[in-house]
Amino acid sequence: MPFLSSSSAQRPLLNRTARLLTLAALAATLGAPLASCQKDSDSSSPSLVQPTSAKPSYAPNENDQMWAVIEQFISFNDPPLTTLTARQARMTHSVTDAVNALLAKNNRTALAPAVTTSQMVLPKAYTAASAPDGVPVRVYTPTAAATGARPAIVYYHGGGWVIGSLAVYEPSAQALAERTGAIVFSVDYRLASETANKFPAAHEDAYAAYKYVRDNAASLNVNPAKIAVAGESAGGNMAAAVCILARERGLTLPMHELLVYPVADNNLTTTSYVQYANAVPLNKPGILYFTGLYFNSSADGDNRLISLVDVADLKGLPTTTIIAAEIDPLQTEGMSLRDKLTAAGVSVDYTLYPGTTHEFFGTYAVVPLANDAQDHAATRLKAAFQ
């Protein structure tokens, strides 16, 4: 399988491709560009969606199916986020829209997930700093039979604390529920605008949702000993922050955290920020746009809940899985977070998927590497639930 995985358990590498990718990741860790790896032998298969144009100069080795998704995303021709208000930005197309458009163009239909969906709203101001009108939560319950209470995953979507939604990130939440057998609680935390919901509003809603699931495990048919947190991008940052807040506030910590290309630092000069400054779908101007809306001031970027790498105390956090994309400004800080967690004594499994971009995790209906990532995440979570 064309990805590099490293673990505190030091799983053995299975083939030559994995050995080559290990060397490539080592070079990236040392600050060198990620070495080009062998092309995925399946990426040119006629059974897969194929791109129609040349790949970008900043990512000539982008996975074929990944580039097909990004091609479609670019073709929507939305205005740059930096020209839009927060409300307008939430109306632009998403990578999920691109996947759905590609499926339609190629007369394909994604398999229906084996989950049922319901909605609930947390009580108003469930915690002191959570949303005064309550936090909406979408609940995904596997249809497969279970004996007794199920494990749970409290999941936080991405979008820079400004855009993103339960619908945009539904593929990820559905896959995690179906593949782990856990009930997934996808949290519709407050999104920032020019005047409202500034830091730490989203983080406090994230914590409140976790606390609610833990406090009400019995009525939710959740096993209180098997609750994990997960998130993508800004949501990955919040999943880690929830663990920190739970430790600080005396609440039982999650048993595992799944962090998918998490925001983990406040340094926009890292190797990957330089190399992928203009990447799509996430780039440096986009990060500046998001933080400009969510942060009260630049000082918020140095808060322990944002700068996990160089400010937060990571000791005592639960076992961690980090899923990383190569073509991503956040790549370097994901590696740094892995190293900081390991130094703090936390067991970490880190996997970098070459040729993929930010937001790839939910594209598994088109991108085989995303399916691999979903399977790996589910395997790690199921092992934690044992």
Sine and cosine of phi, psi and omega as CSV:
sin_phi,cos_phi,sin_psi,cos_psi,sin_omega,cos_omega
0.00,0.00,0.71,-0.71,-0.17,-0.98
-0.99,0.13,0.91,0.41,0.13,-0.99
-0.46,-0.89,0.32,-0.95,0.03,-1.00
-0.98,-0.21,0.74,-0.68,0.05,-1.00
-0.77,-0.64,0.71,-0.70,0.10,-0.99
-0.78,-0.63,0.55,-0.83,-0.10,-0.99
-0.56,-0.83,0.46,-0.89,0.11,-0.99
-0.90,0.44,-0.34,0.94,0.08,-1.00
-1.00,0.08,-0.11,0.99,0.05,-1.00
0.79,0.62,0.87,0.48,0.05,-1.00
-0.87,0.49,0.66,-0.75,-0.03,-1.00
-0.92,0.38,0.57,-0.82,0.08,-1.00
-0.96,0.26,0.60,-0.80,-0.18,-0.98
-0.99,-0.15,-0.36,0.93,-0.09,-1.00
-0.39,-0.92,0.05,-1.00,-0.08,-1.00
-0.89,0.45,-0.62,0.79,0.01,-1.00
-0.86,0.51,-0.69,0.72,0.01,-1.00
-0.89,0.45,-0.62,0.78,0.01,-1.00
-0.91,0.42,-0.65,0.76,0.04,-1.00
-0.89,0.45,-0.64,0.76,-0.02,-1.00
-0.94,0.33,-0.48,0.87,0.09,-1.00
-0.87,0.49,-0.69,0.72,0.03,-1.00
-0.91,0.42,-0.62,0.78,0.01,-1.00
-0.90,0.44,-0.70,0.72,0.00,-1.00
-0.92,0.39,-0.57,0.82,0.05,-1.00
-0.88,0.47,-0.66,0.75,0.04,-1.00
-0.89,0.46,-0.65,0.76,0.02,-1.00
-0.90,0.43,-0.65,0.76,0.00,-1.00
-0.88,0.48,-0.55,0.84,-0.02,-1.00
-0.99,0.10,0.03,1.00,0.08,-1.00
0.97,-0.23,-0.05,1.00,0.03,-1.00
-1.00,0.08,0.39,-0.92,0.06,-1.00
-0.87,0.48,0.49,-0.87,0.03,-1.00
-0.91,0.42,0.82,-0.57,0.00,-1.00
-0.90,0.43,0.57,-0.82,0.01,-1.00
-0.92,0.40,0.64,-0.77,-0.01,-1.00
-0.93,-0.37,0.18,-0.98,0.00,-1.00
-0.88,0.47,0.60,-0.80,0.00,-1.00
-0.90,0.44,0.66,-0.76,0.07,-1.00
-0.83,0.56,0.86,-0.51,-0.10,-1.00
-0.89,0.45,-0.33,0.95,-0.02,-1.00
-1.00,-0.10,-0.18,0.98,-0.19,-0.98
-0.92,0.38,-0.39,0.92,-0.01,-1.00
-0.99,-0.13,0.11,0.99,-0.01,-1.00
-0.88,0.48,0.69,-0.72,0.01,-1.00
-0.90,0.44,-0.25,0.97,0.04,-1.00
-0.97,0.22,-0.18,0.98,-0.03,-1.00
-0.96,-0.27,0.47,-0.88,0.09,-1.00
-0.89,0.45,0.71,-0.71,-0.05,-1.00
-0.89,-0.45,0.51,-0.86,0.07,-1.00
-0.97,0.24,0.21,-0.98,-0.04,-1.00
-0.84,-0.54,-0.03,1.00,-0.05,-1.00
-0.70,-0.71,0.18,-0.98,0.00,-1.00
-0.92,0.38,0.55,-0.84,0.00,-1.00
-0.97,0.26,0.38,-0.93,-0.06,-1.00
-0.93,0.37,0.45,-0.89,-0.04,-1.00
-0.90,0.44,-0.48,0.88,-0.01,-1.00
-0.98,0.20,-0.18,0.98,-0.03,-1.00
-0.53,-0.85,0.90,0.43,-0.05,-1.00
-0.91,0.42,-0.33,0.94,-0.01,-1.00
-0.98,-0.21,0.33,0.94,0.03,-1.00
-0.84,0.54,0.66,-0.75,0.04,-1.00
-0.83,0.56,0.65,-0.76,-0.09,-1.00
-0.84,0.55,-0.74,0.67,-0.04,-1.00
-0.94,0.34,-0.56,0.83,0.07,-1.00
-0.89,0.47,-0.70,0.72,0.00,-1.00
-0.92,0.40,-0.56,0.83,0.06,-1.00
-0.87,0.49,-0.65,0.76,0.04,-1.00
-0.91,0.42,-0.71,0.70,-0.03,-1.00
-0.93,0.37,-0.60,0.80,0.12,-0.99
-0.80,0.60,-0.76,0.65,-0.02,-1.00
-0.90,0.44,-0.65,0.76,0.03,-1.00
-0.87,0.50,-0.71,0.71,0.01,-1.00
-0.90,0.44,-0.59,0.81,-0.07,-1.00
-0.91,0.41,-0.31,0.95,0.07,-1.00
-0.90,0.43,-0.41,0.91,0.10,-0.99
0.85,0.52,0.65,0.76,0.07,-1.00
-0.94,0.34,0.48,-0.87,0.08,-1.00
-0.88,0.48,0.47,-0.88,0.06,-1.00
-0.84,0.54,0.63,-0.78,0.01,-1.00
-0.81,0.59,-0.59,0.81,-0.08,-1.00
-0.91,0.42,-0.20,0.98,0.03,-1.00
-0.99,-0.15,0.02,1.00,-0.15,-0.99
-0.91,-0.42,0.42,-0.91,0.20,-0.98
-0.96,0.26,0.21,-0.98,0.03,-1.00
-0.87,0.50,-0.67,0.74,0.01,-1.00
-0.89,0.46,-0.69,0.72,0.02,-1.00
-0.91,0.41,-0.63,0.78,-0.01,-1.00
-0.88,0.48,-0.55,0.83,0.00,-1.00
-0.95,0.31,-0.16,0.99,0.03,-1.00
-1.00,-0.09,-0.11,0.99,-0.03,-1.00
-0.97,0.25,0.24,-0.97,-0.01,-1.00
-0.94,0.33,0.38,-0.93,0.02,-1.00
-0.88,-0.47,0.16,-0.99,0.11,-0.99
-0.89,0.45,-0.55,0.84,0.08,-1.00
-0.89,0.46,-0.64,0.77,0.09,-1.00
-0.86,0.51,-0.64,0.77,0.00,-1.00
-0.90,0.43,-0.68,0.73,0.04,-1.00
-0.87,0.49,-0.73,0.69,-0.02,-1.00
-0.90,0.44,-0.62,0.79,0.04,-1.00
-0.91,0.42,-0.65,0.76,0.03,-1.00
-0.90,0.43,-0.66,0.75,0.04,-1.00
-0.87,0.50,-0.69,0.72,0.00,-1.00
-0.91,0.42,-0.69,0.72,-0.01,-1.00
-0.87,0.48,-0.54,0.84,-0.07,-1.00
-0.98,-0.18,0.25,0.97,0.05,-1.00
0.81,0.59,0.70,0.71,0.01,-1.00
-0.87,-0.49,0.43,-0.91,0.02,-1.00
-0.77,-0.64,0.77,-0.63,0.04,-1.00
-0.93,0.35,0.60,-0.80,0.04,-1.00
-0.90,0.43,0.68,-0.73,0.03,-1.00
-0.94,0.35,0.75,-0.67,-0.01,-1.00
-0.94,0.34,0.55,-0.83,0.00,-1.00
-1.00,0.08,0.89,0.45,0.01,-1.00
-0.64,-0.77,0.42,-0.91,0.19,-0.98
-0.95,-0.30,0.46,-0.89,-0.10,-0.99
-0.84,-0.54,0.68,-0.73,0.09,-1.00
-0.62,-0.79,0.15,-0.99,-0.03,-1.00
-0.80,-0.60,0.50,-0.87,0.17,-0.99
-0.48,-0.88,0.25,-0.97,0.06,-1.00
-0.78,-0.62,0.79,-0.61,0.06,-1.00
-0.88,0.48,0.47,-0.88,0.08,-1.00
-0.84,0.55,0.48,-0.88,0.02,-1.00
-0.83,0.56,0.72,-0.70,0.02,-1.00
0.71,0.70,0.82,0.57,-0.05,-1.00
-0.86,0.51,-0.61,0.80,0.19,-0.98
-0.89,-0.46,0.19,-0.98,-0.15,-0.99
-0.83,0.56,-0.57,0.83,-0.10,-1.00
-0.92,-0.39,0.17,0.99,0.01,-1.00
-0.99,0.11,0.11,-0.99,-0.14,-0.99
-0.81,0.58,0.78,-0.63,-0.02,-1.00
-0.90,0.43,-0.36,0.93,0.02,-1.00
-0.97,-0.26,0.22,0.97,0.03,-1.00
1.00,-0.02,0.33,-0.94,-0.03,-1.00
-0.92,-0.38,0.89,-0.46,0.07,-1.00
-0.93,0.37,0.59,-0.81,0.00,-1.00
-0.66,-0.75,0.74,-0.67,0.10,-1.00
-0.98,-0.18,0.74,-0.67,-0.13,-0.99
-0.93,-0.37,0.81,-0.58,0.02,-1.00
-0.92,-0.38,0.90,-0.44,-0.04,-1.00
-0.92,-0.40,0.83,-0.56,0.02,-1.00
-0.87,0.50,0.60,-0.80,0.04,-1.00
-0.99,0.13,-0.30,0.95,0.03,-1.00
-0.88,0.47,0.58,-0.81,-0.03,-1.00
-0.90,0.45,0.54,-0.84,0.04,-1.00
-0.68,-0.73,0.50,-0.87,0.06,-1.00
-0.98,-0.19,0.93,-0.38,0.02,-1.00
0.98,0.19,-0.23,-0.97,-0.03,-1.00
-0.91,0.41,0.56,-0.83,-0.04,-1.00
-1.00,-0.03,0.38,-0.93,0.26,-0.97
-0.90,0.44,0.23,-0.97,0.02,-1.00
-0.69,-0.72,0.52,-0.85,0.12,-0.99
-0.80,-0.60,0.86,-0.51,0.12,-0.99
-1.00,-0.04,0.89,-0.46,-0.21,-0.98
-0.91,-0.42,0.66,-0.75,-0.03,-1.00
-0.85,-0.53,0.85,-0.53,-0.03,-1.00
-0.96,0.28,0.24,-0.97,0.03,-1.00
-1.00,-0.02,-0.17,-0.99,0.02,-1.00
0.83,-0.55,0.31,0.95,0.10,-0.99
0.91,0.42,0.39,0.92,-0.04,-1.00
0.91,0.42,0.18,0.98,-0.06,-1.00
-0.82,-0.57,-0.71,0.70,0.00,-1.00
-0.90,-0.44,-0.25,-0.97,-0.06,-1.00
1.00,0.09,0.35,-0.94,-0.04,-1.00
-0.29,-0.96,0.14,-0.99,0.08,-1.00
-0.87,0.48,-0.63,0.78,-0.04,-1.00
-0.93,0.37,-0.69,0.73,-0.03,-1.00
-0.88,0.48,-0.63,0.78,-0.07,-1.00
-0.98,-0.20,0.24,0.97,0.01,-1.00
-0.87,0.50,-0.62,0.79,0.02,-1.00
-0.82,0.58,-0.65,0.76,0.01,-1.00
-0.91,0.41,-0.72,0.70,-0.02,-1.00
-0.90,0.44,-0.66,0.75,0.02,-1.00
-0.89,0.45,-0.72,0.70,-0.03,-1.00
-0.89,0.45,-0.67,0.74,0.00,-1.00
-0.89,0.45,-0.64,0.77,0.02,-1.00
-0.91,0.40,-0.75,0.67,-0.06,-1.00
-0.91,0.42,-0.66,0.75,-0.13,-0.99
-1.00,0.08,-0.32,0.95,0.02,-1.00
-0.97,-0.24,-0.33,0.94,-0.10,-0.99
0.98,0.21,0.17,0.99,-0.01,-1.00
-0.99,-0.11,0.44,-0.90,0.18,-0.98
-0.98,0.21,0.80,-0.60,0.00,-1.00
-0.96,-0.26,0.81,-0.59,0.03,-1.00
-0.96,-0.28,0.97,-0.24,-0.04,-1.00
-1.00,-0.06,0.84,-0.54,-0.27,-0.96
-0.99,-0.15,0.83,-0.56,0.02,-1.00
-1.00,-0.06,0.94,0.34,-0.04,-1.00
-0.93,0.37,0.30,-0.95,-0.01,-1.00
-0.90,0.43,0.69,-0.73,0.05,-1.00
-0.98,-0.19,0.58,-0.81,-0.08,-1.00
-0.98,0.21,0.48,-0.88,0.14,-0.99
-0.73,-0.69,-0.17,-0.98,0.00,-1.00
-0.89,0.45,-0.46,0.89,-0.13,-0.99
-0.79,-0.62,-0.11,0.99,-0.15,-0.99
-0.66,-0.75,0.32,-0.95,0.13,-0.99
0.86,0.50,0.71,0.71,0.03,-1.00
-0.98,0.21,0.24,-0.97,0.07,-1.00
-0.78,0.63,0.72,-0.70,0.12,0.99
-0.97,-0.24,0.59,0.80,-0.10,-0.99
-0.80,0.59,-0.78,0.62,-0.02,-1.00
-0.89,0.46,-0.65,0.76,0.01,-1.00
-0.89,0.45,-0.63,0.78,0.00,-1.00
-0.94,0.34,-0.60,0.80,0.09,-1.00
-0.90,0.43,-0.62,0.79,0.03,-1.00
-0.88,0.48,-0.71,0.70,0.02,-1.00
-0.90,0.44,-0.68,0.73,-0.02,-1.00
-0.87,0.49,-0.64,0.77,-0.01,-1.00
-0.91,0.41,-0.67,0.74,0.05,-1.00
-0.89,0.46,-0.71,0.70,-0.01,-1.00
-0.89,0.46,-0.63,0.78,-0.01,-1.00
-0.89,0.45,-0.72,0.69,0.01,-1.00
-0.88,0.48,-0.66,0.75,0.01,-1.00
-0.93,0.37,-0.69,0.72,-0.03,-1.00
-0.91,0.41,-0.48,0.88,-0.12,-0.99
-0.89,-0.45,0.47,0.88,-0.09,-1.00
-0.82,0.57,-0.69,0.72,-0.08,-1.00
-0.87,0.49,-0.74,0.68,-0.04,-1.00
-0.95,0.30,-0.33,0.94,0.02,-1.00
-1.00,-0.05,0.05,1.00,-0.05,-1.00
0.87,0.50,0.63,0.78,-0.01,-1.00
-0.94,-0.34,0.66,-0.75,0.12,-0.99
-0.98,0.19,0.92,-0.38,-0.09,-1.00
-0.90,0.43,-0.29,0.96,0.02,-1.00
-1.00,0.06,-0.04,1.00,-0.08,-1.00
-0.73,-0.68,0.88,0.47,0.04,-1.00
-0.89,-0.45,0.82,-0.57,0.03,-1.00
-0.89,-0.46,0.23,-0.97,0.14,-0.99
-0.85,-0.52,0.46,-0.89,-0.01,-1.00
-0.47,-0.88,0.44,-0.90,0.04,-1.00
-0.16,-0.99,0.33,-0.94,0.01,-1.00
-0.89,-0.46,0.72,-0.69,0.10,-0.99
0.86,0.51,-0.89,-0.45,0.08,-1.00
-0.85,0.52,-0.57,0.82,0.05,-1.00
-0.92,0.40,-0.55,0.83,0.09,-1.00
-0.91,0.42,-0.63,0.77,0.09,-1.00
-0.86,0.50,-0.69,0.73,-0.04,-1.00
-0.94,0.34,-0.54,0.84,0.06,-1.00
-0.87,0.49,-0.69,0.72,0.05,-1.00
-0.92,0.39,-0.64,0.77,-0.01,-1.00
-0.90,0.44,-0.59,0.80,0.04,-1.00
-0.87,0.49,-0.64,0.77,0.05,-1.00
-0.89,0.46,-0.67,0.74,0.02,-1.00
-0.90,0.44,-0.71,0.71,-0.01,-1.00
-0.91,0.41,-0.64,0.77,0.03,-1.00
-0.88,0.48,-0.67,0.74,0.03,-1.00
-0.90,0.44,-0.70,0.72,-0.04,-1.00
-0.93,0.38,-0.53,0.85,-0.11,-0.99
-0.98,-0.18,0.12,0.99,0.11,-0.99
0.97,0.23,0.35,0.94,0.04,-1.00
-0.99,-0.10,0.61,-0.79,0.02,-1.00
-0.82,0.57,0.75,-0.66,-0.05,-1.00
-0.96,0.27,0.39,-0.92,0.17,-0.99
-0.86,0.51,0.38,-0.92,0.00,-1.00
-1.00,0.08,-0.25,0.97,0.00,-1.00
-0.35,-0.94,0.48,-0.88,0.11,-0.99
-0.78,-0.63,0.80,-0.61,0.09,-1.00
-0.97,-0.24,0.91,-0.42,-0.07,-1.00
-0.90,-0.43,0.93,-0.37,-0.04,-1.00
-0.98,-0.21,0.89,-0.46,-0.14,-0.99
0.50,0.87,0.90,0.44,-0.10,-1.00
-0.97,0.26,0.54,-0.84,0.28,-0.96
-0.92,0.38,0.81,-0.59,-0.11,-0.99
-0.64,-0.77,0.02,1.00,-0.08,-1.00
-0.46,-0.89,0.16,-0.99,0.05,-1.00
-0.86,-0.51,0.51,0.86,-0.06,-1.00
-0.93,-0.36,0.94,-0.34,-0.03,-1.00
-0.99,-0.10,0.36,0.93,0.01,-1.00
-0.86,-0.51,0.26,0.96,-0.01,-1.00
-0.93,0.38,0.18,-0.98,-0.01,-1.00
-0.83,0.56,-0.72,0.70,-0.04,-1.00
-0.96,0.28,-0.50,0.87,0.09,-1.00
-0.91,0.43,-0.60,0.80,0.03,-1.00
-0.95,0.31,-0.74,0.67,-0.07,-1.00
-0.92,0.39,-0.59,0.80,-0.09,-1.00
-0.89,-0.46,0.59,0.81,-0.03,-1.00
-0.86,0.51,-0.51,0.86,-0.06,-1.00
-0.90,-0.44,0.41,0.91,-0.03,-1.00
-0.92,0.39,0.28,-0.96,0.08,-1.00
-0.80,-0.60,0.74,-0.67,0.26,0.97
-1.00,-0.04,-0.27,0.96,-0.01,-1.00
-0.95,-0.32,0.71,-0.71,0.01,-1.00
-0.58,-0.81,0.08,-1.00,-0.07,-1.00
-0.89,0.46,-0.70,0.71,0.06,-1.00
-0.85,0.53,-0.59,0.81,0.02,-1.00
-0.90,0.43,-0.68,0.73,0.05,-1.00
-0.87,0.49,-0.69,0.72,0.02,-1.00
-0.89,0.46,-0.60,0.80,0.04,-1.00
-0.90,0.44,-0.75,0.66,-0.03,-1.00
-0.89,0.45,-0.76,0.65,-0.04,-1.00
-0.93,0.38,-0.51,0.86,0.06,-1.00
-0.90,0.45,-0.49,0.87,0.02,-1.00
-1.00,0.02,-0.61,0.79,-0.08,-1.00
-0.99,0.13,-0.62,0.79,-0.03,-1.00
-0.97,0.25,0.63,-0.77,0.14,-0.99
-0.93,0.37,-0.62,0.79,0.08,-1.00
-0.42,-0.91,0.14,-0.99,-0.02,-1.00
-0.87,0.49,-0.38,0.92,0.00,-1.00
-0.88,0.47,-0.45,0.89,0.01,-1.00
-0.88,0.47,-0.45,0.89,0.01,-1.00
-0.90,0.44,-0.34,0.94,0.01,-1.00
-0.99,-0.17,0.17,0.99,0.09,-1.00
-0.95,0.32,0.52,-0.85,-0.03,-1.00
-0.86,0.52,-0.45,0.90,-0.02,-1.00
-0.98,0.20,-0.26,0.97,0.05,-1.00
-0.97,-0.23,-0.81,0.59,-0.03,-1.00
-1.00,0.06,0.95,0.30,0.01,-1.00
-0.88,0.47,-0.55,0.83,-0.12,-0.99
-0.95,0.31,-0.68,0.74,-0.16,-0.99
-0.86,-0.51,0.03,1.00,0.01,-1.00
-0.82,-0.57,-0.68,0.73,-0.13,-0.99
-0.93,0.36,0.51,-0.86,0.18,-0.98
-1.00,0.02,0.92,-0.39,-0.09,-1.00
-0.99,-0.13,0.03,1.00,-0.03,-1.00
-0.90,0.43,0.65,-0.76,0.07,-1.00
0.99,0.13,0.05,1.00,0.03,-1.00
-0.96,0.29,0.36,-0.93,-0.06,-1.00
-0.95,0.30,0.21,-0.98,0.09,-1.00
-0.80,0.60,0.57,-0.82,-0.22,-0.98
-0.74,-0.67,0.64,-0.77,0.19,-0.98
-0.90,-0.44,0.80,-0.60,0.06,-1.00
-0.91,-0.42,0.83,-0.56,0.11,-0.99
-0.97,-0.26,0.80,-0.60,-0.09,-1.00
-0.81,-0.59,0.53,-0.85,0.09,-1.00
-0.96,-0.27,0.56,-0.83,0.00,-1.00
-0.95,0.30,-0.76,0.65,-0.16,-0.99
-1.00,0.01,0.96,0.28,-0.22,-0.97
-0.41,-0.91,0.82,-0.58,0.07,-1.00
-0.83,0.55,-0.39,0.92,-0.05,-1.00
-1.00,0.05,0.03,1.00,-0.08,-1.00
-0.84,0.54,-0.74,0.67,-0.07,-1.00
-0.88,0.47,-0.68,0.73,-0.06,-1.00
-0.95,0.32,-0.43,0.90,0.12,-0.99
-0.90,0.43,-0.66,0.75,0.07,-1.00
-0.91,0.42,-0.67,0.75,0.00,-1.00
-0.90,0.45,-0.63,0.78,0.03,-1.00
-0.90,0.44,-0.67,0.75,0.08,-1.00
-0.81,0.59,-0.74,0.67,-0.06,-1.00
-0.92,0.39,-0.64,0.77,0.00,-1.00
-0.93,0.38,-0.64,0.76,0.04,-1.00
-0.90,0.44,-0.69,0.72,0.01,-1.00
-0.88,0.48,-0.69,0.73,0.02,-1.00
-0.90,0.44,-0.47,0.88,0.01,-1.00
-1.00,0.09,0.04,1.00,0.04,-1.00
1.00,0.03,0.25,0.97,0.00,-1.00
-1.00,-0.05,0.72,-0.70,0.04,-1.00
-0.96,0.27,0.84,-0.54,-0.11,-0.99
-0.78,-0.62,0.69,-0.72,0.19,-0.98
-0.91,-0.41,0.86,-0.51,-0.07,-1.00
-0.87,-0.49,0.76,-0.65,0.03,-1.00
-0.74,-0.67,0.83,-0.55,0.05,-1.00
-0.97,-0.23,0.80,-0.60,-0.02,-1.00
-0.97,-0.23,0.99,-0.16,-0.01,-1.00
-0.87,0.49,0.56,-0.83,0.06,-1.00
0.99,0.13,-0.02,1.00,-0.01,-1.00
-0.97,-0.24,0.35,-0.94,0.02,-1.00
-0.93,-0.37,0.22,-0.98,0.21,-0.98
-0.77,0.64,0.60,-0.80,-0.01,-1.00
0.98,0.18,0.17,0.98,-0.06,-1.00
-0.96,0.27,-0.36,0.93,-0.18,-0.98
-0.84,0.54,-0.60,0.80,-0.04,-1.00
-1.00,-0.05,0.15,0.99,-0.09,-1.00
-0.99,-0.12,0.37,0.93,-0.17,-0.98
-0.90,0.43,-0.29,0.96,0.06,-1.00
-0.93,0.37,-0.30,0.95,-0.03,-1.00
-0.83,-0.55,-0.61,0.80,-0.13,-0.99
-0.97,-0.23,0.94,-0.34,-0.02,-1.00
-0.85,0.53,-0.57,0.82,0.01,-1.00
-0.89,0.46,-0.53,0.85,0.06,-1.00
-0.93,0.37,-0.59,0.81,0.07,-1.00
-0.90,0.44,-0.65,0.76,0.08,-1.00
-0.86,0.50,-0.69,0.72,-0.02,-1.00
-0.90,0.43,-0.67,0.75,0.04,-1.00
-0.88,0.47,-0.68,0.73,0.01,-1.00
-0.89,0.45,-0.67,0.74,0.00,-1.00
-0.91,0.42,-0.69,0.73,0.03,-1.00
-0.87,0.49,-0.69,0.73,-0.02,-1.00
-0.91,0.42,-0.64,0.77,0.03,-1.00
-0.88,0.48,-0.69,0.73,0.01,-1.00
-0.90,0.43,-0.68,0.74,-0.01,-1.00
-0.92,0.38,-0.69,0.73,0.00,-1.00
-0.89,0.46,-0.61,0.79,0.06,-1.00
-0.90,0.45,-0.64,0.77,0.02,-1.00
-0.91,0.41,-0.54,0.84,-0.04,-1.00
-0.97,0.23,-0.20,0.98,-0.03,-1.00
-0.91,0.40,0.00,0.00,0.00,0.00
